[in-house]
Amino acid sequence: MKPVLLSWITACLLGGAGTAIAAEPPKDDGARLYARHCAACHQAGGEGVPGRFPPHRGHVGELYAAEGDPEGRRYLARVLLHGLTGPIQVDGVRYDGNMPAWGGALSDAQIAAVLNYLLTGLDPAQVPPRGFHPYTAEEIAALGEAELSGRDVHALRRGLVGFGEATPGFAETAGGAPDEASVLPRQAAFPTPAYVALQNSGLVTSLPSGTAWPGVPGAHYNALSPDGTQLLVSGFKTGDVYVMDARSGELTATLSIGAVAQGVKIAPDGRHGLAVAPGQGIVAVIDLGAGELVKKVPVGEEPHNAVFTADGSRAYVTLQGGGAIAVIDMARLEKVDEIPTPGLDTPHNLDLSEDGQRLWIRDFLGRVGVLDLKRRALVETFAVGNGHGGIDVVPGGRYVATGAIADSTVTVIDAQRMEVVAEVEVGSGPHGVRASRDGRYLYVSITADDTLAVIDTETLEVVQQVPAGGAFPFWIAVPGNP
């Protein structure tokens, strides 16, 4: 059995990056941040979920007190600053971690606050650990000057006395690389370009050419206009959203949203773009022609991503903190409805069926739900890979595919038979998924391996692994498949 692939510490912070550029937090902000962003996975008391999310209680204090090179205090800070990629053991249970870097996405003061809460407020039996003194924003800033990867941090863990021997080497991912006989020529796998947002490199790359365009700090989600000329990109390390010429890579507009945006989407007529800001509970509407912010539409608690109807008259928005889908009337630029998703408490990403009757919703914790819009009810749910990921209704309507950032597989669901038909091994941390316009090839961003996997939808096998051209490929935009 393959190991369970999980983010180790503060995995659930991914659900609330909207706080990244908030003002200097109060002294007790760590408890609020933990409750809002971590407790859904690791539980309010830090006890974790056996077999899914490892505990913080009883473990973080031991790590802090560990001697070695580096000693535990600096190691813990580096996990938040630089991420963690690789297998670890906690209480004899193996987890193959893949956590993104938070340096720059959370402020230095916020990272210090979360660490201080973990070490002084979470575990009464060990609060504070011996020799503890509070982290400061200045200390975090100094440690953040080093450029490390999640794999580098995993290697540092091996230097901790008492933990190094329980830190396995990197596991081989069965099935992640295609067999030589099945490898498709790279050019053939891309009938049109795929645009990849590289979060840790601040780049957008065009594949298969590998052309890389800088200028978007923490390039996160991206969307392509229907005519293929414009890219809308959210920045994970700023409060800005960026408009980019998809032919030259030139930045044509930088728009301040006021907090970090997550999902972005462009309307079918190419006139408006949407940028979802969880921290503000709004969807920002952008006039792409003028390069201007038009309106901020309040939608609810922690919105995350959006999708348009085929005629562009409405947009559906996941409310990850509200367990619902908000509905925006695009003529009025107002929220006009909210549809609960009971049983799917953390709706994260979404796509719309080709007939416009069903929303396919990926949650934050390893499930997919199917929302019948006419009946306003979930008609089916599926267990998929651990953590969260993108979701795509493959053109043609036969399949729906979803990634799993805390796992190694892409789940493929037959949309007509309503059943999982494949779990395709692709590598560590698949997140973004988007199919080619004709539905033949499915592209998957592999965050920990810095590659793009190509799956043939006829055989449901990986036929190509393409270097992404940077670190932490997160999202993919493809012509003809918004």
Secondary structure, 3 states (H helix, E strand, C coil): CCCCCCCCCCHHHHHHHHHCCCCCCCCCHHHHHHHHHCHHHHCCCCCCECCCECCCCCCHHHHHHCCECCCHHHHHHHHHHHCEEEEEEECCEEEEEEECCCECCECHHHHHHHHHHHHHCCCHHHCCCCCCCCCCHHHHHHHCCCCCCHHHHHHHHCCECCCHHHCCCCCCCCCCCCCHHHCCCHHHHCCCCEEEEECCCCEEEEECCCEEEECCCCEEEEEECCCCCEEEEEECCCCEEEEEECCCCCEEEEEECCCCCCCEEECCCCCEEEEEECCCCEEEEEECCCCEEEEEEECCCCEEEEEECCCCCEEEEEECCCCEEEEEECCCCEEEEEEECCCCCCEEEEEECCCCCEEEEEECCCEEEEEECCCCEEEEEEECCCCCCCEEECCCCCEEEECCCCCCEEEEEECCCCEEEEEEECCCCEEEEEECCCCCEEEEEECCCCEEEEEECCCCEEEEEEECCCCCEEEEEECCEC
